[in-house]
Amino acid sequence: MTTISLTGSQPMPRGRLAAGLGALVLSRLAQVWRNYTTRRDLAALDDRMLQDLGISRAQAQFEANRAIWR
């Protein structure tokens, strides 16, 4: 029987796979934290600051209320 390799490389060793998954999880957690902090900060801005940014209070509230994982 003939085996065809779609990737053209050897399987990734478990240590490298675990490190890659760990890095992916940490990267995603960092993104979720950034979403949380920036949306919290956006919600705390007063109307003058929002006007300087060119967004309305409703737009700021909509963004601030979005799920942090999105």
N, C-alpha and C positions, 0 to 999 in steps of 0.2 A: 504494500500500500504506500502511496506517495503522500507526503505531508507538505502542504503549502503554507508558507509563512506570509501573512498579510503585512506585517510590519517590517520584515527583513532583519529582525534582531532577536536576541535571546530574551527569554522572560526576565522581568526585573526582579532582582533579589528582594527578599522580604524586608530587609532593613531599609533599602532605598524606597521601597513602596510605602512603608510606614512613615518614613521621613517626608515623603511627598504628600501623603495624606495629612500628616500633622501640619505641614506648611499651608496646605489648602484650608484646613480648619482655622488655623490662626489668622490667615488672610481674611477669611469670611467673618470671623469674630471682630477683627479690626474694622471692617466695613460696617458691620452692624453698630459698633460703638460710635463710629463717626456719624452715622445716620442719627443715632440717638442724641448725641451732643449738639449737632448742628440744628436739628429740629427743635430741641429744647431752647437753644439760643434764639432761634428765629421766633419762637412763640413769645419770648421775653422782650422783643423789640417794641418800642413805642411807635405810635403812628407816624411821627416825624421821621424816624429812622427807616421805617418801611417805605415811606414816600421817597426818601433818598435812594432807596434800592429800586424804586419803580414797581412795587407790588402793593396790593391792597391787603387790608387786615383779613379779608375772607380768603385770599390766596395763601397768606401766611398760615392761617389756621388749618386750611386744607392740607398743606404740606406738613405742618407740625403734627397733624393727627394720623398721618399715614403710618402703616406698620413699619417698625424699624428694620425688618428683614427685607424690605423692598427698596 
